[in-house]
C-alpha cells in the first residue's frame, strides 16, 4: 500500500507537466499532421488530399526542392548548406576563440565582443547585417571595405545575388551564434585539469599536440552538445531569412522554416504549410531526443 501511495503521489507531481506537454506539444503535432492531409485555403481546410501535399513538395515545388538541374536547389538543399556551414562555423570559431583567448589579458573584452550579438534579438542583428551585406551593389559596408582594400574590386549585391546570398545569410548566423558556442566551450576548456596539460608539456608535447591529443578528447561531450544545438538551430531558421531577404532573390534563399511560415501566413495554405512543418519535424525529433538523453547522462554523471 505504501509503495502504491508513493507511486500515486509521484504521478500527481508529474501530472501538470504531462498536461502541459500534451496541450502544447503532442496535440499541436497531431493536429499539424492531420491538417497536412488536407488542401485548400484557410485554417480549416476540408478537402482531403492524403499525401499529395508531401508529393507536391518533394517532386513539383521547385522552391522547396529542385533536382532537375545541377546543382540541386530549393529550401531543402539550402537547409543542408546551413546544417554544414552554420553548425560547423559556429563550432569551429567558438572553439578557436575559447582556446586562443583563454588566459590572455584581453580575454574578457574579446569574449564580450563575440557574445554581444547574442544579447540583441535576431531581428535586430539581421537589420544590422543588412547594412553589411546589402542587396544593392552600390551600397553596403562590406563592399566599401573591400573596395578600399582592393581598388579593383567589383561591388557585389550580397543579398541580391542568388550565388552568394545563402553564404551571406549563413555568415550572419555564424556571427550571431558563435557567442553561445564560445561560452559553452570556454567553460568546458577552463574545467580541464591544468596538471594534465602541464604534464604533457613537460613530456615534450607541442601546444598543437597537447590540444589535439588531450584537450580535444576531453571536450568531446560539450562539443557534441554544441554541435547538436546548432544543427537544431539551423533546421528551424526563420528570422534571419525573413528579415534579410524574405526568401529572395527569386526564392533562392528560402529554408524549410521560412517555407512553412510563408505558405501558412502569406499564401494562406495551412495544409501545405503543415506538410512543410512535418518534414521539418522529421529530422528535428531524433536530434532533440539525443540532446535530452545527453543532458540526462551529464546530470547523472554517467
C-alpha positions in Angstrom: 0.0 0.0 0.0 2.8 2.4 0.9 4.5 1.7 -2.4 1.3 2.3 -4.3 0.7 5.5 -2.5 4.2 6.7 -3.3 3.6 5.9 -7.0 0.3 7.8 -6.9 2.0 10.9 -5.3 4.7 10.7 -8.0 2.1 10.7 -10.8 0.3 13.6 -9.2 3.6 15.6 -9.2 4.2 14.7 -12.8 0.6 15.3 -14.0 0.9 19.1 -14.5 3.9 18.7 -16.7 2.2 15.9 -18.7 -0.8 18.1 -19.2 1.3 20.9 -20.5 3.3 18.6 -22.7 0.1 17.1 -24.2 -1.5 20.6 -24.7 1.4 22.4 -26.2 3.4 19.6 -28.0 1.6 16.4 -28.5 -1.8 17.8 -29.5 -0.4 20.5 -31.9 1.8 17.9 -33.5 -1.1 15.6 -34.2 -3.2 18.5 -35.5 -0.4 19.6 -37.7 -0.1 16.2 -39.3 -3.9 16.0 -39.7 -4.0 19.3 -41.4 -1.1 18.3 -43.7 -3.5 15.7 -45.2 -5.9 18.4 -46.4 -5.8 21.0 -49.1 -7.4 24.4 -49.7 -7.1 27.9 -48.2 -7.7 28.9 -44.6 -7.0 27.5 -41.2 -9.7 24.8 -41.6 -9.1 23.1 -44.9 -11.7 20.5 -45.6 -10.6 18.9 -48.9 -8.8 15.7 -48.1 -5.8 15.1 -50.3 -3.9 12.4 -48.4 -0.2 12.6 -49.0 -0.5 14.8 -52.1 1.0 17.9 -50.2 4.1 15.9 -49.5 4.3 14.6 -53.0 3.9 18.2 -54.3 6.7 19.5 -52.0 9.2 16.8 -52.9 8.6 16.5 -56.6 6.8 19.6 -58.1 7.7 22.5 -55.9 10.9 24.0 -57.2 11.1 26.5 -54.4 11.3 23.6 -51.9 13.3 21.0 -53.8 14.6 21.2 -57.4 16.7 18.3 -58.6 16.1 18.5 -62.4 19.2 20.8 -62.8 22.6 20.6 -61.2 23.4 21.7 -58.6 20.1 21.0 -56.8 18.4 23.9 -55.2 15.4 24.8 -53.1 14.7 25.2 -49.4 15.7 21.7 -48.5 19.1 22.0 -50.2 19.6 25.4 -48.6 19.0 23.8 -45.2 21.6 21.2 -45.9 24.0 24.0 -46.6 23.0 25.7 -43.4 23.5 22.5 -41.5 27.0 22.0 -42.7 28.4 25.6 -42.8 26.4 27.2 -40.0 26.8 24.3 -37.5 30.5 23.8 -38.4 31.3 27.5 -38.5 29.8 28.3 -35.1 31.6 25.2 -33.6 35.0 25.9 -35.1 35.0 29.6 -34.4 33.6 29.2 -30.9 36.3 26.6 -30.1 39.1 28.7 -31.6 38.1 31.8 -29.6 37.6 29.8 -26.4 41.1 28.3 -26.7 43.1 31.2 -28.1 41.6 33.9 -25.8 41.9 31.7 -22.7 44.3 33.3 -20.1 45.1 36.4 -22.2 44.8 40.0 -20.9 42.1 40.7 -23.5 40.1 37.6 -22.8 37.1 39.4 -21.2 37.0 42.1 -23.9 37.3 39.5 -26.8 34.6 37.2 -25.4 32.3 40.1 -24.6 32.5 41.3 -28.2 31.9 37.9 -29.6 28.9 37.3 -27.3 27.4 40.7 -27.9 25.2 39.6 -30.9 23.6 37.0 -28.6 22.3 39.8 -26.3 20.3 41.6 -29.0 17.4 40.0 -30.8 17.9 38.1 -34.0 15.7 40.6 -35.8 17.9 43.5 -34.7 21.0 41.6 -35.6 19.6 40.8 -39.1 18.8 44.5 -39.6 22.4 45.4 -38.7 23.7 42.7 -41.0 21.8 44.2 -43.9 24.0 47.3 -43.6 27.0 45.0 -44.1 25.5 42.6 -46.7 23.4 44.9 -48.8 21.1 43.7 -51.6 22.3 46.8 -53.6 25.8 46.5 -55.0 26.2 50.3 -54.9 25.9 50.4 -51.0 26.9 48.2 -48.1 29.7 48.4 -45.5 31.4 45.2 -46.8 31.6 46.5 -50.3 33.1 49.8 -49.0 35.7 47.9 -47.0 36.7 45.6 -49.9 36.7 48.5 -52.3 39.1 50.4 -50.0 41.4 47.5 -49.6 41.3 46.3 -53.2 40.7 49.3 -55.6 39.9 46.9 -58.4 37.2 45.1 -56.5 33.8 45.0 -58.2 31.0 45.5 -55.6 28.6 42.6 -55.1 24.9 42.6 -54.3 25.4 40.1 -51.5 21.7 39.7 -50.7 20.6 40.3 -54.2 22.7 37.6 -56.0 21.5 34.0 -55.9 25.0 32.6 -56.0 26.2 34.3 -52.8 23.0 35.2 -50.8 23.0 31.9 -48.8 26.6 32.4 -47.8 25.9 35.9 -46.6 22.9 34.7 -44.5 25.0 31.8 -43.0 27.8 34.2 -42.2 25.3 36.3 -40.3 24.1 33.3 -38.4 27.6 32.3 -37.5 28.3 35.8 -36.3 25.2 35.7 -34.0 25.5 32.2 -32.6 29.3 31.9 -32.2 28.9 33.6 -28.8 26.9 30.7 -27.4 29.3 28.1 -28.8 32.3 30.0 -27.3 30.7 30.4 -23.9 29.9 26.6 -23.5 33.3 25.5 -24.9 35.2 28.1 -22.9 33.6 26.9 -19.6 34.5 23.3 -20.6 38.1 24.2 -21.6 38.7 26.0 -18.3 37.5 23.0 -16.4 40.3 20.8 -17.8 42.8 19.8 -15.1 45.8 22.0 -15.7 48.1 19.4 -14.2 47.3 17.1 -17.2 48.3 19.8 -19.7 51.5 20.7 -17.7 52.5 17.0 -17.6 52.1 16.8 -21.4 54.3 19.9 -21.9 56.9 18.5 -19.6 57.0 15.3 -21.7 57.8 17.4 -24.7 54.4 17.7 -26.4 53.9 20.8 -28.5 50.9 23.1 -27.9 49.1 21.7 -31.0 49.8 18.1 -29.9 48.5 18.8 -26.4 45.3 20.3 -27.8 44.8 17.6 -30.4 45.6 14.6 -28.2 44.4 15.7 -24.8 42.2 18.8 -24.7 40.0 17.9 -27.7 39.1 14.4 -26.5 38.2 15.8 -23.1 36.0 18.4 -24.8 34.1 15.7 -26.8 30.9 15.9 -24.7 30.5 19.7 -24.8 31.5 19.8 -28.5 28.7 17.3 -29.3 26.3 19.3 -27.2 27.1 22.5 -29.1 27.0 20.7 -32.5 23.5 19.2 -31.9 22.2 22.5 -30.6 23.5 24.3 -33.7 22.1 21.7 -36.0 18.7 22.1 -34.4 19.0 25.9 -34.8 20.0 25.5 -38.5 16.9 23.4 -39.2 14.4 25.8 -37.7 16.0 29.0 -39.0 13.3 31.6 -40.0 14.0 35.1 -38.7 17.3 35.9 -40.5 15.9 34.8 -43.9 12.6 36.6 -43.3 14.2 39.9 -42.3 17.2 40.0 -44.6 15.9 38.6 -47.9 12.3 37.5 -47.5 13.4 34.3 -49.2 14.8 36.2 -52.3 16.1 36.7 -54.7 13.5 34.6 -56.6 13.2 32.2 -53.7 16.8 31.1 -53.7 17.4 31.8 -50.0 14.4 30.0 -48.7 14.8 27.4 -46.0 12.3 24.9 -44.5 11.3 27.1 -41.6 10.7 30.1 -43.8 8.8 27.9 -46.3 6.4 26.9 -43.5 5.9 30.4 -42.4 5.4 31.7 -45.9 2.9 29.1 -47.0 0.8 29.4 -43.9 0.8 33.2 -43.2 1.4 34.6 -46.6 -0.2 32.1 -49.1 -2.9 31.0 -46.6 -2.2 27.4 -47.4 -2.3 25.9 -43.9 -2.5 22.3 -45.1 0.5 22.7 -47.4 2.4 24.6 -44.8 1.7 21.9 -42.2 3.3 19.4 -44.6 6.4 21.5 -44.6 6.3 21.6 -40.8 6.1 17.8 -40.5 9.0 17.4 -42.9 11.0 19.8 -40.7 10.0 17.8 -37.6 11.3 14.5 -39.0 15.0 15.4 -38.6 14.4 17.6 -35.5 12.7 15.0 -33.4 15.6 12.5 -33.1 18.1 15.3 -32.6 16.0 16.6 -29.7 15.8 13.1 -28.2 19.5 12.6 -28.4 20.1 16.0 -26.8 17.7 15.3 -23.9 19.4 11.9 -23.3 22.8 13.5 -23.3 21.8 16.1 -20.8 20.3 13.4 -18.5 23.6 11.4 -18.7 25.6 14.5 -17.8 23.3 15.3 -14.9 23.6 11.7 -13.6 27.4 11.8 -14.0 27.5 8.7 -16.3 
